[in-house]
Amino acid sequence: MNPLIESARTGRRSIIVHFHFFKNAGTSVEFLLKTHFGDGFAIYEHGLPTETFPGTVLIPYLAEHEQLQAISSHTICFPAPSHPDWSVFPVVFLRHPLDRVLSMYRYEKQQDSSNPGVQIARERGLAGYIEAALFETGSRSFRNYQAWMLAGCRETAEDHDSLLRAATGALNRLPAVGVVDQFDKSLECFNEWLAPHFHDLDLQPVHRNRSDGRASSMADQPKE
C-alpha cells in the first residue's frame, strides 16, 4: 500500500502541503485552501523568492503553528516533510512546459515592476524572453524546472536521465497529481483522496491570477 495512504489512516495530525510551482494554477489552489481552512491555512516562503529548499524547512513552522491544516509554498521542493506524528498530503499541479513558458511571459509582460524578467518580457518579446532565461540569467525556470522540483532540486539537473528517473519516482509515490489543463478534473481527484481526512473538504473550480498558455490551435498562437 502507498505509505501516504496508509499513514493517513492512523488518526494523527493531517496536513496538506501544496507545492506552488510558479504559473501552475497555484494561486487558484491557495484561494481554495484559504476559503476552506481559513486561519488553518498559511503561505510560507523560506528565504528569498529565487531560492529553493527541501520540504523539511516547513517542519519547525508547522510545529509552531499547530492550528494549520494546510500550507503552501513557492520555495520548497519535493519530497514532502515527514514527521512521526503527522500525516502529510502533498498537492502539486503540473503543466505542459510550453504552456507554462507562455503563461510566465504574459504574466511578467503585464506587471508594473522593475524586475529584470518583467523588463526583458516588455522589451524583447517572447523569443527574447526565452533566450534570456536559457542563456543569460542563469534561471532554472525553463530548464526542466518541474522535474527539478519534483526530484528534490538536485544539482545534477543537467543529467537528464537521472533527473527524469527521480522526478517520475516522486510522481509514482503520489496518490493524486494535478494537471493545469485538466484543473476541474484534477480537483475531483484531490477531493476523492483528501475529503475523508479533512472535514467537509470540497474544492470547487475557481481561477485566480490566470495567464493563459498556448492557444487552442497553431493559428491562434501569438506572432512574436
JOZIGI-V570756 format. One record per residue. RES is the residue in three letters. SS is DSSP state (H for helix, E for strand, C for the rest). PHI is phi as a letter, one per 20 degrees, with the letter a starting at -180 (NA if undefined). NEAR is the number of other ideal C-beta (glycine too) atoms within 12 Angstrom. Layout:
# JOZIGI-V570756
res,ss,phi,near
RES,SS,PHI,NEAR
RES,SS,PHI,NEAR
This chain:
# JOZIGI-V570756
res,ss,phi,near
MET,C,NA,10
ASN,C,g,16
PRO,H,f,19
LEU,H,f,31
ILE,H,f,20
GLU,H,f,12
SER,H,f,25
ALA,C,f,27
ARG,C,e,15
THR,C,e,16
GLY,C,n,12
ARG,C,f,18
ARG,E,f,26
SER,E,d,31
ILE,E,c,43
ILE,E,e,45
VAL,E,d,43
HIS,E,e,43
PHE,E,e,44
HIS,C,e,35
PHE,C,f,39
PHE,C,g,34
LYS,C,m,36
ASN,C,d,43
ALA,C,m,43
GLY,H,f,37
THR,H,f,28
SER,H,f,32
VAL,H,f,42
GLU,H,f,32
PHE,H,f,26
LEU,H,f,36
LEU,H,f,37
LYS,H,f,26
THR,H,f,20
HIS,H,f,28
PHE,H,e,29
GLY,H,l,13
ASP,H,f,14
GLY,H,e,24
PHE,E,c,31
ALA,E,b,28
ILE,E,d,26
TYR,C,c,30
GLU,C,d,22
HIS,C,e,25
GLY,C,m,15
LEU,C,e,10
PRO,C,f,16
THR,C,e,18
GLU,C,e,17
THR,C,c,33
PHE,E,b,27
PRO,E,f,25
GLY,H,g,35
THR,H,f,22
VAL,H,f,25
LEU,H,f,38
ILE,H,g,27
PRO,H,f,13
TYR,H,f,26
LEU,H,f,35
ALA,H,f,20
GLU,H,f,13
HIS,C,d,20
GLU,C,f,15
GLN,C,f,17
LEU,C,f,31
GLN,C,d,32
ALA,E,b,42
ILE,E,b,43
SER,E,c,38
SER,E,b,41
HIS,C,f,31
THR,C,e,28
ILE,E,d,38
CYS,E,d,39
PHE,C,f,38
PRO,C,e,29
ALA,C,f,36
PRO,C,f,33
SER,C,c,23
HIS,C,b,22
PRO,C,f,13
ASP,C,d,18
TRP,E,c,30
SER,E,d,31
VAL,E,d,38
PHE,E,d,37
PRO,E,f,42
VAL,E,c,44
VAL,E,b,40
PHE,E,d,41
LEU,E,d,33
ARG,C,b,32
HIS,C,g,19
PRO,H,g,25
LEU,H,f,20
ASP,H,g,29
ARG,H,f,34
VAL,H,f,35
LEU,H,f,30
SER,H,f,35
MET,H,f,35
TYR,H,f,37
ARG,H,f,28
TYR,H,f,28
GLU,H,f,34
LYS,H,f,27
GLN,C,e,16
GLN,C,e,20
ASP,C,e,10
SER,C,b,15
SER,C,e,11
ASN,C,g,18
PRO,H,g,21
GLY,H,f,32
VAL,H,f,22
GLN,H,f,19
ILE,H,f,31
ALA,H,f,32
ARG,H,f,23
GLU,H,e,15
ARG,H,d,23
GLY,H,m,19
LEU,H,f,27
ALA,H,f,19
GLY,H,f,22
TYR,H,f,35
ILE,H,f,29
GLU,H,g,19
ALA,H,f,27
ALA,H,f,28
LEU,H,e,20
PHE,H,c,15
GLU,C,d,16
THR,C,e,22
GLY,C,m,13
SER,C,f,26
ARG,C,e,27
SER,C,g,35
PHE,C,d,30
ARG,C,d,22
ASN,C,l,27
TYR,H,g,31
GLN,H,f,39
ALA,H,f,34
TRP,H,f,32
MET,H,f,40
LEU,H,f,38
ALA,C,e,32
GLY,C,n,27
CYS,C,l,30
ARG,C,f,27
GLU,C,f,15
THR,C,e,18
ALA,C,f,29
GLU,C,e,14
ASP,C,e,17
HIS,H,f,17
ASP,H,f,15
SER,H,f,20
LEU,H,f,28
LEU,H,f,21
ARG,H,f,18
ALA,H,f,29
ALA,H,f,33
THR,H,f,20
GLY,H,f,19
ALA,H,f,31
LEU,H,f,26
ASN,H,f,15
ARG,C,e,22
LEU,C,e,31
PRO,C,f,27
ALA,C,b,30
VAL,C,c,30
GLY,E,e,39
VAL,E,c,26
VAL,H,f,36
ASP,H,f,22
GLN,H,c,21
PHE,H,g,28
ASP,H,f,21
LYS,H,f,19
SER,H,f,30
LEU,H,f,32
GLU,H,f,20
CYS,H,f,22
PHE,H,f,40
ASN,H,f,26
GLU,H,f,18
TRP,H,f,28
LEU,H,e,40
ALA,H,g,22
PRO,H,f,19
HIS,H,d,30
PHE,C,c,28
HIS,C,g,13
ASP,C,m,13
LEU,C,f,28
ASP,C,b,17
LEU,C,f,38
GLN,C,d,18
PRO,C,g,23
VAL,C,b,21
HIS,C,c,19
ARG,C,c,18
ASN,C,l,23
ARG,C,e,22
SER,C,c,30
ASP,C,f,24
GLY,C,e,27
ARG,C,f,25
ALA,C,f,16
SER,C,f,11
SER,C,b,7
MET,H,f,10
ALA,H,f,9
ASP,H,e,12
GLN,C,f,16
PRO,C,f,19
LYS,C,e,10
GLU,C,c,15
